[in-house]
Amino acid sequence: MGLVLLAFAPPAVQEQVIAAYAPEHGDDDIRTPADLRRVLAEVRRGDQAVGHQSRPWPVSTVAAPVRDGGEVVGALSVVSPGTGSPNPEYGPAVRATARAISRRLVEDGGRTVSVETEEGHR
């Protein structure tokens, strides 16, 4: 979920996280700031994050953005035990469910609250 939220965060937030990235706290495939930058671009293109980690325990995950209109306001994920790639059926199911939640947010008039950072980002 964190990769999805970061991929759609304001550029200044992304740059702060990329600059401070420590590989021991993330996905096993993301070793460098350049890897993180590449993965964030893949998340934006594919509208999902797929990953796995071995620490503190082995899990794989698929996550997709939840939107209120065009703005990403959350993420939905499935986390499963194991070190391999998640079941290929999880991606379409997670994306479809995230889209359904997004549609409902719009139908219900939205649930977002704007928060502005010290730098003026929303």
Residue, then its C-alpha position, 0 to 999 in steps of 0.5 A: m500500500g505504501l508504494v501506491l500512496l507514494a507513487f501518487a503523492p506530490p513530487a516533493v514528498q516522493e523526492q524526500v522519500i527517495a532521498a532518504y530510502a533505506p533498503e532494509h525497510g522495504d520490498d526485496d526488489i528495491r535496493t537503491p533510490a533509482d530502483l524506488r523511482r523506477v518502481l513508482a513509475e511502474v505503479r503509476r503506469g500499471d495502477q497497482a503495486v506488486g511486491h514481496q519481502s522476506r523481512p520481518w516475515p515472508v509476504s507478497t502483496v498486491a495494492a491498488p489506489v482508491r480515488d475520490g474523483g481523480e485524487v488518490v485518497g487511499a489504497l487497497s491491498v491483499v497480503s499473502p504469506g510466501t516469498g514468490s509472486p502473489n497469485p496472478e488473479y489477485g491483481p485484477a481483483v484488487r484493482a476492480t475492488a479499488r475501482a468499485i470503492s472509488r466509484r462509491l466515493v464519488e457517488d456518495g459525494g466524496r469523503t476527502v478532507s484537504v490537508e495542506t503541508e508546510e510547503g503548500h502541498r495538498 
